[in-house]
């Protein structure tokens, strides 16, 4: 039985927050139900205001999530990425997550006009189209819809596409991805993307529009949609040099 909280220099809501944070990160799993407000009041001898203040802080910090009519649950750990050039598989491993991939489409088809221009392909020329659902720790994180230049990567879709395609381009084709031009914006998830990511239609997602290069040759044009509640981007910003 937990001991009631004592009066001290540390406010009771902060004491309770520390206790609940340990439960979130060490005892419970993502998706587990947190102890009810009533039981927390009884267990620790505190008021409802104290309980709600402690829980509210953890909700704001992303450790807990409230579901109307059901209770408060441990939130899924967000994937926090540094903004740098790396494959999803490599990045997830480096961040301590277990990556997995479901290949939804692997075909040769005529790409949209914008993609053809990005890949320097003549209008009507076919390219490799690979659409994949990417997961971290068995939870959906992103949908990647990629097109690849078939002249530079002949037979690409005959290889294993569940791992790092960047590794395949480097090791099998000697065309490592060395740089990329990327635009990031916020979008409302359309129905198909929402269903794959497990969110409601119209939920906020991060959208990445990326053209990747090997030397000066455009290899890949990808649109990716990431769950905004499970993916964060960290970047370092330096002062621009003066000319």
C-alpha positions, 0 to 999 in steps of 0.5 A: 500500500503506498504511503500518504505524501508528506508536507515538505519543501517539494509540493505534493503535486510534484511528489506525485508527478515523480511517482507517476513518472516512474510508473510510466517509464519503468513499471507500465507499458504504452497503452496501459491504464493509469490508476484512477484519480479516485484511487490516487487520492486514496493511496497518497492522501491528496486532493483531486486538485493535486492529482489532476495537476500531477497528471496534467503535467505528464499529459502535457509532457507526452507521458500520459494521454487522456481518453474521454470516458475511458481514463488516462493511459500511458502514451506511446514513446515518441520517436525523436529524430535528428534532422540528418541523412539516414535510412529509416531502418538505420535511424530507428536502430540508432535511437534504440527502437526496433524497426519493421517494414510492410511493403504495400506496393512494389511495381514499375509504373509511370510516375506523376509529372512532378516526380518525373521532373525531380528524377530527370525522367522523360514524360511517360518513362516508367520508374520503380514505385515502392510504398511502405508502412514503417513501424517502430516497436510494432507501432506505425510511424510513417507511410513512405511513397517512393519513386526510384530512377530505374536507369540508375537502379535496374532491378531494384524491386527484385531485392528485399525491400523490407530493410534499408533501400539506401543500403541496397543502393550503396552496396549492390549498385555502388550509388550511395545516397549522399545528400537530399533536398527536403521540404517538411510541412504539416498536413491533415491525414487523408483517409488512406494515410490515416487508416495505415497510421491508425489515426482519424481522418484529418489528424495532423501528420508531418509530411516530408517531400524529399529528393535524394541524390547519389553524387549529382544524380537524383535517385529517389523522390519520396513523399512520407507522412509521419504520425505527429504524436509519435515522431519528433524532429530535432535539429541544430541551428547555427548562425549563418556565416556572414559574406 
